[in-house]
Amino acid sequence: MKTVVVGGGIVGLCAAWALRRAGADVSVVEQGVLPNPLGSSVDQHRLIRYPYGAQRGYLRMVREAYHGWERLWGDLKMRLYAETGTLILSGAGDGWAKESVVALAAEEIEHLAFDAETVTGRWPMLVGDGLDDAYYCPSGGVLFAQSIIAALSGHLRERGVPMLTGRTVAALDAEAGSLTLADGNTLRADRILVAAGPWTGRLLPDLAPVSRPSRQTVVYLQPPAEFVAAWHAAPMLLEIGAAKGFYLVPPRVTRDGMRTGLKISDHRFGPTADPDGNRDPSSAEIDAILDNARHRIAGLEGYRVLQGKTCFYDVEPEERLQFRRLGARGYALCGTSGHGFKFGPALGERIAAVLQEKAEFEAAARWAAGHIIEVPAAASDSSG
Ligand SMILES: Cc1cc2nc3c(=O)[nH]c(=O)nc-3n(C[C@H](O)[C@H](O)[C@H](O)COP(=O)(O)OP(=O)(O)OC[C@H]3O[C@@H](n4cnc5c(N)ncnc54)[C@H](O)[C@@H]3O)c2cc1C
């Protein structure tokens, strides 16, 4: 059975990885180069962490996500990850931190409660004002996203997976199993997986409402000399709220000497835009990101802006990942809404199991959408 995967981001490549691992015939079609710097998956880093507000289903998926990454590191023979720990701060004020901690406790994820004084004592580059609660999880860290996409593409090529780069799928017929490329060529497949990220709605207009391309700004900063060492040892910061807040990725030096930067952004969804349009962030977009964090980062005006960057989320209104069936032979995974990277290998494995008819589509779709699926005790006991 031959599968064609449309899209060489983390979802498409991980699905191809899991299919190839299971012995399947699979190829990947990617409109850009690999890694494609315009894809959602390609930046220095993406985060993996347990705190998920009230979204318990996704918190549970993080456990599976970690297992998936371990299998991928084994195949890649390298570990493109740095554990940083996770510090969640209550200052955004609308309960995300509290909801997270209730779920962490219920799921027995290790965490500690800190007061503002402890936070600023341990991390003097932070301001404690307005901080009612803070919680620290020793788990959580930085996935070196661009390096992962590069290593995974290389691994797939070594495993004999055709990677058709610079080829755009212009149309597909999921009943017949055919894909028409922009250059006029046609590909045939028994199964098609569309993993086109923010371009999904262009190829599959019916999915546009659950895959809105949303323009997001990230800012890389150079901290003042006195805080460089502290940031290199700092956890990721999450001060998430509907109206205000930010997240911060601390800088790291990887084992092979690669340096990644201190990055700051927010998780609020941006305006709808064309992912092939102008990507230069305006100074207003950069300032808006910095303004979200000024209250929490001491002397932020002394940090130098190294780079502002525009990336794209593909947004589902409730942030639920969408695994959809398209006719007899097709599937799509979209709507990853700014939190899908961490699930890449786990998603790839589920998708591969469905495409190979080893798992039920409906259950996989509910799981991807973050709905808690209770496994009956007898079934989990017998699985060993
Ligand atoms: C700024 C930012 C921060 C984020 N932070 C996190 C985080 O901390 N943790 C986390 O888990 N997630 C995070 N995410 C979300 C995560 O990066 C995405 O959910 C994930 O990368 C989506 O992967 P994808 O494979 O679906 O899409 P993409 O990576 O966009 O891949 C889709 C690919 O399909 C190709 N393509 C599209 N259409 C066609 C076509 N017609 N023919 C051929 N090729 C096509 C594109 O060129 C692209 O390479 C973040 C996202 C952004 C933008």
PDBQT file of the ligand as one rigid body, heavy atoms in Angstrom, charges set to zero:
ROOT
HETATM    1  C1  LIG A 401       5.817  30.952  16.666  1.00  0.00    +0.000 C 
HETATM    2  C2  LIG A 401       5.382  29.565  16.943  1.00  0.00    +0.000 A 
HETATM    3  C3  LIG A 401       5.647  28.992  18.178  1.00  0.00    +0.000 A 
HETATM    4  C4  LIG A 401       5.233  27.693  18.437  1.00  0.00    +0.000 A 
HETATM    5  N1  LIG A 401       5.552  27.127  19.642  1.00  0.00    +0.000 NA
HETATM    6  C5  LIG A 401       5.249  25.830  19.857  1.00  0.00    +0.000 A 
HETATM    7  C6  LIG A 401       5.694  25.192  21.029  1.00  0.00    +0.000 A 
HETATM    8  O1  LIG A 401       6.375  25.808  21.860  1.00  0.00    +0.000 OA
HETATM    9  N2  LIG A 401       5.365  23.902  21.223  1.00  0.00    +0.000 N 
HETATM   10  C7  LIG A 401       4.629  23.207  20.320  1.00  0.00    +0.000 A 
HETATM   11  O2  LIG A 401       4.349  22.032  20.560  1.00  0.00    +0.000 OA
HETATM   12  N3  LIG A 401       4.203  23.784  19.166  1.00  0.00    +0.000 NA
HETATM   13  C8  LIG A 401       4.503  25.063  18.931  1.00  0.00    +0.000 A 
HETATM   14  N4  LIG A 401       4.113  25.677  17.773  1.00  0.00    +0.000 N 
HETATM   15  C9  LIG A 401       3.235  24.953  16.853  1.00  0.00    +0.000 C 
HETATM   16  C10 LIG A 401       3.996  23.980  15.991  1.00  0.00    +0.000 C 
HETATM   17  O3  LIG A 401       5.180  24.555  15.516  1.00  0.00    +0.000 OA
HETATM   18  C11 LIG A 401       3.060  23.544  14.863  1.00  0.00    +0.000 C 
HETATM   19  O4  LIG A 401       1.873  23.030  15.441  1.00  0.00    +0.000 OA
HETATM   20  C12 LIG A 401       3.687  22.488  13.978  1.00  0.00    +0.000 C 
HETATM   21  O5  LIG A 401       4.983  22.846  13.598  1.00  0.00    +0.000 OA
HETATM   22  C13 LIG A 401       2.813  22.263  12.753  1.00  0.00    +0.000 C 
HETATM   23  O6  LIG A 401       3.465  21.335  11.924  1.00  0.00    +0.000 OA
HETATM   24  P1  LIG A 401       2.853  20.947  10.519  1.00  0.00    +0.000 P 
HETATM   25  O7  LIG A 401       3.697  19.852   9.993  1.00  0.00    +0.000 OA
HETATM   26  O8  LIG A 401       1.387  20.728  10.678  1.00  0.00    +0.000 OA
HETATM   27  O9  LIG A 401       2.962  22.267   9.631  1.00  0.00    +0.000 OA
HETATM   28  P2  LIG A 401       4.237  22.918   8.891  1.00  0.00    +0.000 P 
HETATM   29  O10 LIG A 401       5.444  22.803   9.709  1.00  0.00    +0.000 OA
HETATM   30  O11 LIG A 401       3.832  24.272   8.441  1.00  0.00    +0.000 OA
HETATM   31  O12 LIG A 401       4.436  21.977   7.646  1.00  0.00    +0.000 OA
HETATM   32  C14 LIG A 401       3.559  22.007   6.540  1.00  0.00    +0.000 C 
HETATM   33  C15 LIG A 401       4.410  21.824   5.308  1.00  0.00    +0.000 C 
HETATM   34  O13 LIG A 401       3.552  21.553   4.210  1.00  0.00    +0.000 OA
HETATM   35  C16 LIG A 401       4.097  22.186   3.072  1.00  0.00    +0.000 C 
HETATM   36  N5  LIG A 401       2.972  22.357   2.125  1.00  0.00    +0.000 N 
HETATM   37  C17 LIG A 401       1.844  23.069   2.346  1.00  0.00    +0.000 A 
HETATM   38  N6  LIG A 401       1.027  22.974   1.282  1.00  0.00    +0.000 NA
HETATM   39  C18 LIG A 401       1.642  22.198   0.383  1.00  0.00    +0.000 A 
HETATM   40  C19 LIG A 401       1.281  21.741  -0.914  1.00  0.00    +0.000 A 
HETATM   41  N7  LIG A 401       0.113  22.079  -1.472  1.00  0.00    +0.000 N 
HETATM   42  N8  LIG A 401       2.163  20.956  -1.591  1.00  0.00    +0.000 NA
HETATM   43  C20 LIG A 401       3.352  20.597  -1.025  1.00  0.00    +0.000 A 
HETATM   44  N9  LIG A 401       3.746  21.018   0.197  1.00  0.00    +0.000 NA
HETATM   45  C21 LIG A 401       2.890  21.799   0.890  1.00  0.00    +0.000 A 
HETATM   46  C22 LIG A 401       4.641  23.488   3.605  1.00  0.00    +0.000 C 
HETATM   47  O14 LIG A 401       5.621  24.049   2.740  1.00  0.00    +0.000 OA
HETATM   48  C23 LIG A 401       5.199  23.073   4.964  1.00  0.00    +0.000 C 
HETATM   49  O15 LIG A 401       6.583  22.765   4.895  1.00  0.00    +0.000 OA
HETATM   50  C24 LIG A 401       4.512  26.959  17.464  1.00  0.00    +0.000 A 
HETATM   51  C25 LIG A 401       4.257  27.536  16.216  1.00  0.00    +0.000 A 
HETATM   52  C26 LIG A 401       4.696  28.819  15.941  1.00  0.00    +0.000 A 
HETATM   53  C27 LIG A 401       4.423  29.400  14.598  1.00  0.00    +0.000 C 
ENDROOT
TORSDOF 0
